């Protein structure tokens, strides 16, 4: 069975693409984490009847052992025990900061939502890509047709983004070229991002 590091190495690129994240690294916490199992009364009553109260009480006291296949054993000081399946309980972790944290079984995921300048520029580049593909659709260009792009702008910010992400835009919007010049081509439109804007023209 693969450990966490091996799973990240094998499936990391797929995960990044599917959930649109830049980097993935193993979770770590500065605080000690205590794994807590919470038996679900609604599930237990159908299986264990009158023992449900004792199971919940002993679970809250931490009288739990992990077994294989997602099962846990809840035990009492008197020597009684009950085996619970994965659907009979929830897992929580004491010591976790709840912000941007998700817990599923034995897996903890934390999202770093810090918006860096690099991520901001990439976000605008993706907006431009979507804008270009809508322009292609409006102009009724064939899906596989590569086109030329010309633009004019007074925005140094957007000009820099077009240059930095030119390869990305050429790939995503099937562009033959990107040039800064004024043209009256098949279709023209104004792209805006905040107070910045640029006029884009596309032609076969």
BAPA-8997 format. One record per residue: residue number from 1; x, y, z of N, C-alpha, C in turn. Coordinates in steps of 0.1 Angstrom, whole numbers, padded with zeros to 4 digits, always signed. Example, Ala and Ser with C-alpha at 12.3 -4.5 7.8 and 13.67 -1.06 7.14 Angstrom:
2
    k    n_x    n_y    n_z   ca_x   ca_y   ca_z    c_x    c_y    c_z
    1  +0132  -0057  +0078  +0123  -0045  +0078  +0132  -0033  +0078
    2  +0128  -0022  +0071  +0137  -0011  +0071  +0129  +0000  +0079
! end
This chain:
204
    k    n_x    n_y    n_z   ca_x   ca_y   ca_z    c_x    c_y    c_z
    1  +0008  -0012  +0000  +0000  +0000  +0000  +0009  +0013  +0000
    2  +0005  +0023  -0008  +0013  +0035  -0009  +0011  +0044  +0003
    3  +0022  +0050  +0008  +0021  +0059  +0019  +0017  +0073  +0013
    4  +0015  +0083  +0022  +0010  +0096  +0018  +0020  +0102  +0008
    5  +0033  +0102  +0010  +0042  +0108  +0002  +0042  +0102  -0012
    6  +0041  +0088  -0013  +0041  +0081  -0025  +0028  +0084  -0033
    7  +0017  +0086  -0026  +0004  +0090  -0033  +0005  +0104  -0039
    8  +0011  +0113  -0032  +0013  +0126  -0037  +0022  +0126  -0049
    9  +0033  +0118  -0049  +0042  +0118  -0060  +0035  +0111  -0072
   10  +0027  +0101  -0070  +0020  +0094  -0081  +0009  +0102  -0087
   11  +0000  +0108  -0078  -0012  +0115  -0083  -0012  +0130  -0081
   12  -0001  +0136  -0077  +0000  +0150  -0075  -0005  +0158  -0086
   13  +0000  +0155  -0098  -0003  +0164  -0110  -0018  +0163  -0113
   14  -0024  +0151  -0112  -0038  +0149  -0114  -0046  +0158  -0104
   15  -0042  +0157  -0092  -0049  +0164  -0081  -0048  +0179  -0084
   16  -0037  +0184  -0087  -0035  +0198  -0090  -0044  +0203  -0101
   17  -0044  +0195  -0112  -0053  +0199  -0123  -0067  +0199  -0120
   18  -0072  +0188  -0112  -0086  +0187  -0110  -0091  +0197  -0100
   19  -0084  +0202  -0090  -0089  +0211  -0081  -0082  +0225  -0082
   20  -0074  +0227  -0093  -0068  +0240  -0097  -0060  +0246  -0085
   21  -0050  +0238  -0081  -0040  +0243  -0071  -0026  +0243  -0077
   22  -0018  +0251  -0072  -0004  +0253  -0077  +0005  +0242  -0071
   23  +0005  +0240  -0058  +0014  +0231  -0052  +0007  +0222  -0042
   24  +0013  +0210  -0040  +0007  +0201  -0029  +0019  +0196  -0021
   25  +0017  +0197  -0008  +0028  +0192  +0001  +0021  +0185  +0013
   26  +0029  +0176  +0020  +0023  +0169  +0031  +0018  +0179  +0042
   27  +0007  +0176  +0049  +0002  +0184  +0059  +0010  +0184  +0072
   28  +0012  +0195  +0078  +0019  +0196  +0090  +0013  +0206  +0099
   29  +0014  +0205  +0112  +0008  +0214  +0122  +0018  +0217  +0133
   30  +0018  +0230  +0137  +0026  +0234  +0148  +0020  +0229  +0162
   31  +0007  +0226  +0162  +0001  +0222  +0174  -0001  +0206  +0174
   32  +0000  +0200  +0186  -0003  +0186  +0187  -0017  +0183  +0183
   33  -0019  +0173  +0175  -0033  +0169  +0171  -0037  +0156  +0178
   34  -0049  +0156  +0182  -0055  +0145  +0189  -0067  +0139  +0180
   35  -0065  +0127  +0176  -0076  +0121  +0167  -0087  +0117  +0176
   36  -0099  +0121  +0173  -0111  +0118  +0181  -0121  +0111  +0172
   37  -0127  +0100  +0177  -0137  +0092  +0170  -0151  +0096  +0176
   38  -0160  +0099  +0168  -0173  +0103  +0173  -0184  +0093  +0168
   39  -0188  +0084  +0176  -0199  +0074  +0172  -0212  +0082  +0169
   40  -0218  +0077  +0159  -0231  +0084  +0154  -0243  +0076  +0160
   41  -0250  +0083  +0169  -0261  +0076  +0176  -0272  +0071  +0166
   42  -0275  +0079  +0156  -0285  +0075  +0146  -0282  +0062  +0139
   43  -0269  +0059  +0137  -0264  +0047  +0130  -0264  +0036  +0140
   44  -0259  +0039  +0153  -0257  +0028  +0162  -0270  +0022  +0168
   45  -0280  +0030  +0170  -0292  +0025  +0176  -0298  +0013  +0168
   46  -0297  +0014  +0155  -0303  +0003  +0147  -0295  -0010  +0148
   47  -0282  -0008  +0151  -0273  -0020  +0152  -0271  -0025  +0166
   48  -0271  -0016  +0176  -0267  -0020  +0189  -0278  -0018  +0200
   49  -0289  -0012  +0196  -0300  -0011  +0205  -0297  -0004  +0218
   50  -0300  -0011  +0229  -0298  -0005  +0242  -0283  -0002  +0246
   51  -0274  -0008  +0239  -0260  -0005  +0241  -0255  +0008  +0236
   52  -0263  +0014  +0228  -0259  +0027  +0221  -0254  +0037  +0231
   53  -0261  +0039  +0242  -0257  +0049  +0252  -0243  +0046  +0257
   54  -0240  +0033  +0260  -0227  +0030  +0265  -0216  +0032  +0255
   55  -0219  +0029  +0242  -0209  +0031  +0232  -0206  +0045  +0230
   56  -0216  +0054  +0230  -0214  +0068  +0229  -0206  +0074  +0241
   57  -0209  +0070  +0253  -0203  +0074  +0265  -0188  +0070  +0265
   58  -0185  +0058  +0262  -0172  +0053  +0262  -0164  +0059  +0250
   59  -0170  +0062  +0239  -0164  +0068  +0228  -0159  +0082  +0232
   60  -0168  +0090  +0240  -0164  +0103  +0244  -0153  +0103  +0254
   61  -0151  +0092  +0261  -0140  +0091  +0271  -0127  +0086  +0264
   62  -0128  +0084  +0251  -0116  +0080  +0244  -0112  +0065  +0245
   63  -0122  +0057  +0249  -0120  +0043  +0250  -0122  +0036  +0237
   64  -0113  +0039  +0228  -0114  +0034  +0214  -0100  +0029  +0209
   65  -0101  +0019  +0201  -0089  +0013  +0194  -0092  +0013  +0179
   66  -0082  +0016  +0171  -0083  +0015  +0157  -0081  +0001  +0152
   67  -0089  -0004  +0144  -0087  -0017  +0138  -0084  -0016  +0123
   68  -0084  -0027  +0116  -0081  -0026  +0101  -0095  -0023  +0094
   69  -0093  -0020  +0081  -0105  -0018  +0072  -0114  -0007  +0077
   70  -0109  +0003  +0084  -0118  +0014  +0088  -0126  +0011  +0100
   71  -0124  +0000  +0106  -0132  -0003  +0118  -0125  +0002  +0131
   72  -0133  +0005  +0141  -0128  +0008  +0154  -0135  -0001  +0165
   73  -0128  -0002  +0176  -0134  -0010  +0187  -0136  +0000  +0199
   74  -0148  +0001  +0203  -0151  +0009  +0215  -0152  -0001  +0227
   75  -0145  +0002  +0238  -0145  -0007  +0249  -0148  +0001  +0262
   76  -0152  -0007  +0272  -0156  -0001  +0285  -0146  -0007  +0296
   77  -0144  +0001  +0307  -0136  -0004  +0317  -0140  -0018  +0323
   78  -0153  -0021  +0321  -0158  -0034  +0326  -0155  -0045  +0317
   79  -0149  -0043  +0306  -0144  -0053  +0297  -0154  -0056  +0285
   80  -0165  -0048  +0284  -0173  -0050  +0272  -0167  -0042  +0260
   81  -0170  -0046  +0248  -0165  -0039  +0236  -0175  -0041  +0225
   82  -0174  -0031  +0215  -0183  -0031  +0204  -0174  -0027  +0192
   83  -0176  -0034  +0180  -0168  -0031  +0168  -0177  -0022  +0159
   84  -0172  -0010  +0155  -0180  -0001  +0147  -0174  -0001  +0133
   85  -0182  -0001  +0123  -0177  +0001  +0109  -0176  +0016  +0106
   86  -0170  +0019  +0094  -0166  +0033  +0091  -0179  +0041  +0090
   87  -0190  +0036  +0087  -0202  +0044  +0086  -0209  +0047  +0099
   88  -0203  +0041  +0110  -0209  +0042  +0123  -0203  +0054  +0131
   89  -0193  +0061  +0126  -0186  +0071  +0133  -0180  +0082  +0124
   90  -0177  +0093  +0130  -0170  +0104  +0123  -0156  +0105  +0130
   91  -0147  +0111  +0122  -0134  +0114  +0127  -0132  +0129  +0128
   92  -0126  +0133  +0139  -0123  +0148  +0141  -0109  +0148  +0147
   93  -0103  +0160  +0146  -0090  +0162  +0152  -0090  +0174  +0161
   94  -0087  +0172  +0174  -0086  +0184  +0183  -0073  +0190  +0181
   95  -0073  +0204  +0181  -0061  +0211  +0179  -0059  +0217  +0165
   96  -0069  +0214  +0156  -0069  +0220  +0142  -0075  +0234  +0142
   97  -0069  +0242  +0134  -0075  +0255  +0131  -0086  +0252  +0121
   98  -0098  +0256  +0124  -0109  +0252  +0115  -0109  +0259  +0101
   99  -0102  +0270  +0100  -0102  +0278  +0088  -0095  +0271  +0077
  100  -0102  +0269  +0066  -0096  +0263  +0053  -0091  +0249  +0056
  101  -0098  +0242  +0065  -0094  +0228  +0068  -0106  +0219  +0065
  102  -0103  +0207  +0058  -0113  +0197  +0056  -0108  +0184  +0061
  103  -0116  +0176  +0067  -0112  +0163  +0072  -0122  +0152  +0066
  104  -0116  +0142  +0061  -0123  +0131  +0055  -0116  +0118  +0060
  105  -0122  +0111  +0069  -0116  +0099  +0074  -0103  +0102  +0081
  106  -0092  +0096  +0076  -0078  +0098  +0081  -0071  +0109  +0074
  107  -0078  +0115  +0065  -0071  +0125  +0056  -0075  +0140  +0061
  108  -0064  +0148  +0062  -0066  +0162  +0066  -0061  +0170  +0054
  109  -0069  +0180  +0050  -0065  +0189  +0039  -0066  +0203  +0043
  110  -0056  +0211  +0040  -0056  +0225  +0043  -0053  +0233  +0030
  111  -0061  +0243  +0028  -0059  +0252  +0016  -0052  +0265  +0020
  112  -0041  +0268  +0014  -0035  +0281  +0016  -0041  +0290  +0005
  113  -0049  +0300  +0010  -0056  +0309  +0001  -0050  +0322  -0001
  114  -0037  +0323  +0003  -0029  +0335  +0001  -0028  +0338  -0014
  115  -0033  +0350  -0018  -0032  +0354  -0032  -0020  +0362  -0035
  116  -0010  +0355  -0041  +0003  +0362  -0044  +0002  +0370  -0057
  117  +0011  +0379  -0059  +0011  +0386  -0072  +0011  +0377  -0084
  118  +0019  +0366  -0083  +0020  +0356  -0094  +0006  +0350  -0096
  119  -0001  +0346  -0086  -0014  +0340  -0087  -0024  +0350  -0093
  120  -0023  +0363  -0089  -0031  +0373  -0095  -0029  +0374  -0110
  121  -0017  +0374  -0114  -0014  +0376  -0128  -0019  +0363  -0136
  122  -0017  +0352  -0130  -0022  +0340  -0137  -0037  +0340  -0137
  123  -0044  +0345  -0127  -0058  +0345  -0127  -0063  +0354  -0138
  124  -0057  +0366  -0140  -0060  +0375  -0151  -0058  +0368  -0165
  125  -0047  +0361  -0166  -0044  +0354  -0178  -0055  +0344  -0182
  126  -0060  +0337  -0172  -0070  +0327  -0174  -0083  +0334  -0178
  127  -0086  +0346  -0172  -0097  +0354  -0176  -0096  +0358  -0191
  128  -0084  +0362  -0195  -0082  +0366  -0209  -0084  +0354  -0218
  129  -0079  +0342  -0214  -0081  +0330  -0222  -0096  +0327  -0224
  130  -0104  +0328  -0213  -0118  +0326  -0215  -0125  +0336  -0224
  131  -0120  +0349  -0222  -0125  +0360  -0231  -0122  +0357  -0246
  132  -0110  +0352  -0249  -0106  +0349  -0262  -0114  +0338  -0268
  133  -0117  +0328  -0260  -0124  +0317  -0265  -0139  +0320  -0268
  134  -0144  +0330  -0260  -0157  +0335  -0263  -0157  +0343  -0275
  135  -0147  +0351  -0278  -0146  +0358  -0290  -0145  +0349  -0302
  136  -0138  +0338  -0301  -0137  +0328  -0312  -0151  +0323  -0315
  137  -0158  +0319  -0304  -0172  +0314  -0306  -0181  +0324  -0312
  138  -0180  +0337  -0308  -0189  +0347  -0314  -0185  +0349  -0328
  139  -0172  +0348  -0332  -0168  +0350  -0346  -0171  +0337  -0355
  140  -0175  +0327  -0348  -0178  +0314  -0355  -0166  +0308  -0362
  141  -0154  +0310  -0355  -0142  +0303  -0359  -0143  +0288  -0357
  142  -0138  +0280  -0366  -0137  +0266  -0364  -0129  +0262  -0352
  143  -0134  +0252  -0345  -0127  +0248  -0332  -0112  +0246  -0334
  144  -0108  +0240  -0345  -0094  +0237  -0347  -0086  +0249  -0354
  145  -0093  +0259  -0357  -0087  +0270  -0365  -0078  +0279  -0356
  146  -0065  +0280  -0360  -0056  +0289  -0353  -0058  +0303  -0359
  147  -0057  +0313  -0350  -0060  +0327  -0354  -0049  +0336  -0349
  148  -0049  +0348  -0355  -0039  +0359  -0351  -0046  +0368  -0341
  149  -0038  +0373  -0332  -0043  +0383  -0322  -0035  +0396  -0323
  150  -0042  +0407  -0323  -0036  +0420  -0322  -0043  +0427  -0310
  151  -0035  +0436  -0304  -0041  +0443  -0293  -0036  +0457  -0292
  152  -0043  +0466  -0285  -0038  +0479  -0281  -0042  +0481  -0267
  153  -0033  +0487  -0259  -0036  +0490  -0245  -0027  +0501  -0239
  154  -0032  +0508  -0230  -0024  +0518  -0222  -0019  +0512  -0209
  155  -0023  +0499  -0206  -0020  +0493  -0194  -0007  +0485  -0194
  156  +0002  +0489  -0187  +0015  +0482  -0186  +0013  +0468  -0179
  157  +0003  +0468  -0170  +0000  +0456  -0163  -0005  +0445  -0172
  158  -0015  +0448  -0180  -0020  +0438  -0190  -0010  +0435  -0201
  159  -0003  +0445  -0205  +0008  +0442  -0215  +0018  +0432  -0210
  160  +0022  +0434  -0198  +0032  +0424  -0192  +0026  +0410  -0191
  161  +0013  +0409  -0187  +0006  +0396  -0186  +0006  +0389  -0200
  162  +0002  +0397  -0210  +0002  +0391  -0223  +0015  +0385  -0227
  163  +0026  +0392  -0224  +0039  +0387  -0227  +0043  +0375  -0218
  164  +0041  +0376  -0205  +0044  +0365  -0196  +0037  +0352  -0199
  165  +0024  +0354  -0203  +0016  +0342  -0205  +0013  +0339  -0220
  166  +0022  +0344  -0229  +0019  +0343  -0243  +0018  +0328  -0247
  167  +0027  +0320  -0242  +0026  +0305  -0246  +0013  +0299  -0241
  168  +0009  +0302  -0229  -0003  +0297  -0223  -0015  +0301  -0232
  169  -0015  +0314  -0235  -0027  +0319  -0243  -0027  +0313  -0257
  170  -0015  +0312  -0263  -0015  +0306  -0277  -0020  +0292  -0276
  171  -0017  +0284  -0266  -0021  +0271  -0265  -0036  +0270  -0261
  172  -0041  +0278  -0252  -0055  +0277  -0247  -0065  +0283  -0257
  173  -0061  +0293  -0265  -0070  +0300  -0274  -0066  +0298  -0289
  174  -0057  +0288  -0291  -0053  +0285  -0305  -0049  +0298  -0313
  175  -0038  +0304  -0308  -0034  +0317  -0314  -0021  +0314  -0322
  176  -0020  +0319  -0334  -0008  +0319  -0342  +0002  +0329  -0337
  177  -0002  +0341  -0333  +0006  +0352  -0329  -0001  +0361  -0320
  178  +0007  +0369  -0313  +0002  +0380  -0304  +0010  +0392  -0307
  179  +0004  +0402  -0312  +0011  +0414  -0316  +0004  +0427  -0311
  180  +0012  +0436  -0306  +0006  +0449  -0302  +0006  +0459  -0314
  181  -0006  +0459  -0320  -0008  +0469  -0331  -0023  +0470  -0333
  182  -0028  +0480  -0339  -0042  +0483  -0341  -0046  +0477  -0355
  183  -0056  +0468  -0354  -0061  +0462  -0366  -0076  +0461  -0366
  184  -0083  +0462  -0377  -0097  +0460  -0378  -0099  +0447  -0385
  185  -0100  +0437  -0376  -0101  +0423  -0381  -0115  +0417  -0380
  186  -0116  +0404  -0380  -0129  +0397  -0380  -0137  +0401  -0368
  187  -0131  +0402  -0357  -0139  +0405  -0345  -0130  +0413  -0335
  188  -0135  +0423  -0329  -0128  +0431  -0319  -0136  +0432  -0306
  189  -0130  +0433  -0295  -0137  +0434  -0282  -0128  +0440  -0272
  190  -0133  +0446  -0261  -0125  +0452  -0251  -0126  +0443  -0239
  191  -0114  +0439  -0234  -0113  +0431  -0222  -0109  +0441  -0210
  192  -0116  +0439  -0199  -0114  +0447  -0187  -0111  +0439  -0175
  193  -0101  +0444  -0167  -0098  +0438  -0154  -0096  +0449  -0144
  194  -0106  +0451  -0135  -0105  +0463  -0126  -0105  +0475  -0135
  195  -0095  +0484  -0133  -0095  +0496  -0140  -0086  +0495  -0153
  196  -0081  +0483  -0155  -0072  +0481  -0167  -0080  +0475  -0178
  197  -0077  +0479  -0191  -0084  +0474  -0202  -0075  +0472  -0214
  198  -0079  +0464  -0224  -0071  +0463  -0236  -0082  +0459  -0247
  199  -0079  +0464  -0259  -0087  +0461  -0271  -0081  +0450  -0279
  200  -0089  +0440  -0281  -0083  +0428  -0288  -0090  +0426  -0301
  201  -0083  +0422  -0311  -0088  +0418  -0324  -0083  +0405  -0328
  202  -0092  +0396  -0334  -0088  +0383  -0339  -0091  +0382  -0354
  203  -0082  +0374  -0360  -0084  +0372  -0375  -0078  +0359  -0379
  204  -0084  +0353  -0389  -0078  +0340  -0394  -0065  +0342  -0400
! end
